[in-house]
Amino acid sequence: MQVNNYPIHGLIHPSFKYCKINNEPKGNLVEKFDEYTADFAKNSADLTAWVVDLGVSNAMNPIKLKYTDEICISNYEMSPLALSSRICFSYEELWNIL
């Protein structure tokens, strides 16, 4: 499998924000994740992409992104599935889907 290093920042809207969420306890620790996501959702003019760390450290051609923030939500290692589920749950609560 090969990952191509496309100039992704040239393909998307300039106000798009990337927020990396690490599966290990590195980056800014966000203890109140629901409040953190609410801050992103308040400004509907800004688009946000959550980049979930898969734990692969030696990719052949990693795509370079300019992160708005790099966070973790736990003092312990979490699986990418658990991180993705937590992001979805936070927005479901925020938008009163559940």
GROMACS elastic network, one bead per residue, 0.5 to 0.9 nm:
[ bonds ]
;  ai    aj funct       b0    kb
    2    60     6  0.73910   500
    2    61     6  0.77545   500
    3     6     6  0.89656   500
    3    59     6  0.81907   500
    3    60     6  0.72496   500
    3    61     6  0.59368   500
    3    62     6  0.71243   500
    3    63     6  0.79051   500
    4    61     6  0.65539   500
    4    62     6  0.80374   500
    4    63     6  0.76011   500
    5     8     6  0.81499   500
    5    61     6  0.61402   500
    5    62     6  0.66894   500
    5    63     6  0.52422   500
    5    64     6  0.77899   500
    6     9     6  0.86645   500
    6    10     6  0.89653   500
    6    63     6  0.72123   500
    7    10     6  0.57178   500
    7    11     6  0.71225   500
    7    63     6  0.83185   500
    7    64     6  0.84729   500
    8    11     6  0.52463   500
    8    12     6  0.68547   500
    8    63     6  0.81339   500
    8    64     6  0.84468   500
    8    65     6  0.78562   500
    9    12     6  0.58229   500
    9    13     6  0.80403   500
    9    14     6  0.76099   500
    9    16     6  0.88010   500
    9    65     6  0.75431   500
    9    66     6  0.83441   500
   10    13     6  0.80681   500
   10    14     6  0.81304   500
   11    14     6  0.89128   500
   12    15     6  0.85475   500
   12    16     6  0.70564   500
   13    16     6  0.55818   500
   13    47     6  0.84038   500
   14    17     6  0.84805   500
   15    45     6  0.80631   500
   15    46     6  0.58700   500
   15    47     6  0.67730   500
   15    48     6  0.88190   500
   16    46     6  0.61399   500
   16    48     6  0.58374   500
   16    49     6  0.74890   500
   17    46     6  0.71058   500
   17    47     6  0.60170   500
   17    49     6  0.61815   500
   17    50     6  0.85481   500
   17    66     6  0.83171   500
   17    67     6  0.70279   500
   17    68     6  0.58458   500
   17    69     6  0.87255   500
   18    47     6  0.86296   500
   18    48     6  0.58146   500
   18    50     6  0.60107   500
   18    51     6  0.67104   500
   18    65     6  0.74923   500
   18    66     6  0.68901   500
   18    68     6  0.55013   500
   18    69     6  0.72369   500
   18    70     6  0.88132   500
   19    48     6  0.71445   500
   19    49     6  0.62754   500
   19    50     6  0.50564   500
   19    51     6  0.59691   500
   19    52     6  0.85953   500
   19    66     6  0.88957   500
   19    67     6  0.55308   500
   19    68     6  0.55375   500
   19    69     6  0.50127   500
   19    70     6  0.58900   500
   19    71     6  0.75769   500
   20    27     6  0.89832   500
   20    49     6  0.84378   500
   20    50     6  0.59246   500
   20    52     6  0.60117   500
   20    53     6  0.70426   500
   20    67     6  0.65238   500
   20    68     6  0.80614   500
   20    69     6  0.63682   500
   20    71     6  0.62055   500
   20    72     6  0.83648   500
   21    24     6  0.89135   500
   21    27     6  0.82779   500
   21    50     6  0.69723   500
   21    51     6  0.61266   500
   21    52     6  0.51992   500
   21    53     6  0.61806   500
   21    69     6  0.84961   500
   21    70     6  0.59720   500
   21    72     6  0.54192   500
   21    73     6  0.76693   500
   21    83     6  0.76224   500
   22    25     6  0.69523   500
   22    26     6  0.66008   500
   22    27     6  0.73018   500
   22    51     6  0.85023   500
   22    52     6  0.63997   500
   22    54     6  0.81159   500
   22    55     6  0.81986   500
   22    70     6  0.73121   500
   22    71     6  0.61542   500
   22    72     6  0.50839   500
   22    73     6  0.79702   500
   22    77     6  0.86152   500
   22    78     6  0.83633   500
   22    80     6  0.85040   500
   22    83     6  0.83369   500
   23    26     6  0.81897   500
   23    52     6  0.75157   500
   23    53     6  0.57318   500
   23    54     6  0.71075   500
   23    55     6  0.68359   500
   23    72     6  0.68636   500
   23    73     6  0.84427   500
   23    74     6  0.84576   500
   23    76     6  0.82979   500
   23    77     6  0.54906   500
   23    79     6  0.60853   500
   23    80     6  0.63369   500
   23    82     6  0.89493   500
   23    83     6  0.71778   500
   24    27     6  0.87318   500
   24    53     6  0.85158   500
   24    55     6  0.81954   500
   24    72     6  0.69438   500
   24    73     6  0.89518   500
   24    74     6  0.78745   500
   24    75     6  0.77236   500
   24    76     6  0.64664   500
   24    78     6  0.65040   500
   24    79     6  0.88071   500
   25    28     6  0.85563   500
   25    29     6  0.74223   500
   25    71     6  0.84542   500
   25    72     6  0.57051   500
   25    73     6  0.76099   500
   25    74     6  0.61968   500
   25    75     6  0.51284   500
   25    76     6  0.58803   500
   25    77     6  0.62652   500
   25    78     6  0.87028   500
   26    29     6  0.74525   500
   26    70     6  0.83205   500
   26    71     6  0.70122   500
   26    72     6  0.60845   500
   26    75     6  0.85115   500
   27    69     6  0.84485   500
   27    70     6  0.53482   500
   27    72     6  0.58397   500
   28    69     6  0.80714   500
   28    70     6  0.63277   500
   28    72     6  0.60255   500
   28    73     6  0.83430   500
   29    71     6  0.57955   500
   29    72     6  0.50009   500
   29    73     6  0.56612   500
   29    74     6  0.69097   500
   29    75     6  0.77426   500
   30    33     6  0.58220   500
   30    36     6  0.74284   500
   30    71     6  0.65940   500
   30    72     6  0.61827   500
   30    73     6  0.50719   500
   30    74     6  0.76485   500
   31    34     6  0.89238   500
   31    36     6  0.88876   500
   31    72     6  0.86178   500
   31    73     6  0.59524   500
   31    74     6  0.72494   500
   32    35     6  0.56446   500
   32    36     6  0.64914   500
   32    73     6  0.81371   500
   33    37     6  0.62229   500
   33    38     6  0.85272   500
   33    73     6  0.68821   500
   33    86     6  0.87011   500
   33    87     6  0.84633   500
   33    90     6  0.74313   500
   34    37     6  0.53031   500
   34    38     6  0.61761   500
   34    39     6  0.88257   500
   34    87     6  0.87321   500
   34    89     6  0.89518   500
   34    90     6  0.54468   500
   34    91     6  0.79103   500
   34    93     6  0.82356   500
   34    94     6  0.76937   500
   35    39     6  0.64267   500
   35    90     6  0.89113   500
   36    39     6  0.53788   500
   36    40     6  0.68956   500
   37    40     6  0.51207   500
   37    41     6  0.62877   500
   37    42     6  0.87640   500
   37    87     6  0.81979   500
   37    90     6  0.69982   500
   37    91     6  0.72026   500
   37    94     6  0.82810   500
   38    42     6  0.61192   500
   38    90     6  0.85146   500
   38    91     6  0.80466   500
   38    94     6  0.68563   500
   39    42     6  0.53697   500
   39    43     6  0.74800   500
   40    43     6  0.62965   500
   40    44     6  0.80681   500
   40    46     6  0.77691   500
   40    47     6  0.84168   500
   40    48     6  0.73217   500
   41    44     6  0.60461   500
   41    46     6  0.82058   500
   41    47     6  0.86714   500
   41    48     6  0.85827   500
   41    91     6  0.85703   500
   41    94     6  0.85054   500
   42    45     6  0.88825   500
   42    46     6  0.89842   500
   43    46     6  0.58792   500
   43    47     6  0.86238   500
   44    47     6  0.71347   500
   50    84     6  0.86777   500
   50    87     6  0.81524   500
   51    67     6  0.89773   500
   52    55     6  0.89933   500
   52    80     6  0.63710   500
   52    81     6  0.89975   500
   52    83     6  0.70815   500
   52    84     6  0.70026   500
   53    56     6  0.77022   500
   53    79     6  0.89645   500
   53    80     6  0.66078   500
   53    83     6  0.88310   500
   54    57     6  0.86302   500
   54    79     6  0.78576   500
   54    80     6  0.57099   500
   55    79     6  0.87017   500
   55    80     6  0.81114   500
   56    59     6  0.65238   500
   58    61     6  0.88266   500
   58    62     6  0.84196   500
   59    62     6  0.56032   500
   66    69     6  0.88850   500
   67    70     6  0.66219   500
   72    75     6  0.78389   500
   73    76     6  0.86447   500
   73    78     6  0.89011   500
   73    83     6  0.83560   500
   74    77     6  0.71471   500
   74    78     6  0.75893   500
   78    81     6  0.82171   500
   78    82     6  0.63542   500
   78    83     6  0.67490   500
   79    82     6  0.52159   500
   79    83     6  0.64018   500
   79    84     6  0.87395   500
   80    83     6  0.50584   500
   80    84     6  0.61175   500
   80    85     6  0.84860   500
   81    84     6  0.51808   500
   81    85     6  0.60559   500
   81    86     6  0.85609   500
   82    85     6  0.50617   500
   82    86     6  0.61306   500
   82    87     6  0.87412   500
   83    86     6  0.50938   500
   83    87     6  0.63550   500
   83    88     6  0.87717   500
   84    87     6  0.51815   500
   84    88     6  0.63067   500
   84    89     6  0.86185   500
   85    88     6  0.51567   500
   85    89     6  0.60668   500
   85    90     6  0.85799   500
   86    89     6  0.50769   500
   86    90     6  0.61147   500
   86    91     6  0.87806   500
   87    90     6  0.52263   500
   87    91     6  0.65105   500
   87    92     6  0.87057   500
   88    91     6  0.53660   500
   88    92     6  0.61132   500
   88    93     6  0.86573   500
   89    92     6  0.50113   500
   89    93     6  0.61608   500
   89    94     6  0.85330   500
   89    98     6  0.86446   500
   90    93     6  0.52735   500
   90    94     6  0.62042   500
   90    95     6  0.87516   500
   91    95     6  0.60020   500
   91    96     6  0.82996   500
   91    97     6  0.83793   500
   92    95     6  0.52838   500
   92    96     6  0.59036   500
   92    98     6  0.60659   500
   93    96     6  0.50395   500
   93    97     6  0.62841   500
   93    98     6  0.62248   500
   94    97     6  0.78193   500
   95    98     6  0.83546   500
